[in-house]
Amino acid sequence: MLEYASVLWDPFVVIDSCHLERVQRRFLSSAAYMLKIVHPPHDYTPVLRALGLTSLADRRVKANLAFIKKLIDGSLNAPSLLVQVNFKVPHRATRSRVPFAVPLHCTNYGKNKPIDRMMRLANEDPSFLSLP
């Protein structure tokens, strides 16, 4: 339920992200107690690994990257969204391998618009161009 439409509402304020992560930590704390998984206090990474889970923040990043990948390769038919994606086309040979030109914004709200956030995440992920 916490992942539904996360590409739209992915929080960019730290406090909002912490509220979401708190829900997962409560679950992991209960699961660790019931399954008797030993872990250091306030560190739930061993519990995540034991249960084969990833953090909610990592899942939101993967969902954003998967969404923009589907948008680009045509498996998601949304021309009004595809128009908003700014592909970076270098006019000469450069070492820069980023696939998108992310527009500059004066506010955090503008910087974290869903399409712009997805393009920025794709530029930051070196494996994005090689995703299947």
N, C-alpha and C positions, 0 to 999 in steps of 0.2 A: 504494500500500500504506500510506503514511503517513496517508492520509485516511480509511481504513476505520473506520467507527463513531466518527468524531472528535467527534460531538455528545455521546458518553458519556465519552470519556477525555480531552477537551481539557484540557491541563495548565494549572494556575493558578499553579504555582510557576515563577519566572523561569528557574531552572536547567534544569527539564524542557523548557521552551519553547526554550531555547537549544540543548539537545541535538538537538531536532527540526530547528531551523533550520540547525544545523551540517551535517546530512545534505544539505539542499538547497544550502547554500553549496559543499560539496564537489562536488556534481553541476555546479553553475554554473561553478565554477572549471575543471573538466575540459571542459565544453562551450565555455567562452570560449577555452581553449587550442586545442581542436580546430578550432573555427570561426573562430579569430583575431579575436575580438571584443575591441576595446580597451576597457579599463575601469580606473579608479583602483584602487590596491591596497585590498583588503578592502571594496570597494564593488561589489556585484553587481547593483545596480538597472539599470544599462545592459544587462547580460546578460539580466536578467528581461524588460526591455522588448523586446530584440531577439528573444527566443524567444517572446514573447507570453504570458508566465507571470506569476502573482502570487505573493506570499510565502505560505508555509504558514499563517502566522498570519491573514492576510487570508482565505484559503480556509476556515479553521476558523470564522471569524466569519460568513462568508457561509453556510456549512453550518448553523450554529446558527440563523441568521435564517430560512433556507429551511425548516428543520425545524419551527420554531414557527409559521411562516406556514401550512404544510401541515396542522399540527395544528389550527389555528384554523379554516381554511376548509373542513375536513372531507375533504380529499383523503387524509388519513392517519387511518384508523379506529383510534383508541386512546383509548377513553373513560377508562381508568384514568389516562392521562397528562393528558388534557384537564381532569379534575377538579382537578389540581394547579395549573393556570394560574389566577392571581388577576387578574381583569379589574378595572381601576380604574373605578368608577362614581362620579363626583362627585355630591355631594348638592346642590351649587349651582354656578352658572357660575363657572369659574376660568380662568386663562390656561394652566394646566398641560394639556399635550396628551399626556402619557404614557399609553399604553394599559394598562399593568400595574401592580399594586401588589405590589412585591417585598418579601417578609417580611425583617425584620431578623434578622441572625444574629450570634452572639458569636464564631464561629470562621471561619477562612478555608475550612475544609472545608464548613461549612454554607452559606456565602456562594456557594460555587462548585458547589453541587448542579446537575446539568444543567438542570433546568427553571428554577430561579431564575436561573442564569447566562444562559439564553436570554431570559428576561423582561427582565433588566437590559440585555442587549445591544440588545434591541428598543427599550427606553426611551431608550437613548443614541443610536440611529440615527434621525435625523429623517425619513428616507425610508421607514421601515419600513411605515407605514400606507399608503403609495402603491405598495408593491411589487406586481407583477402576480401 
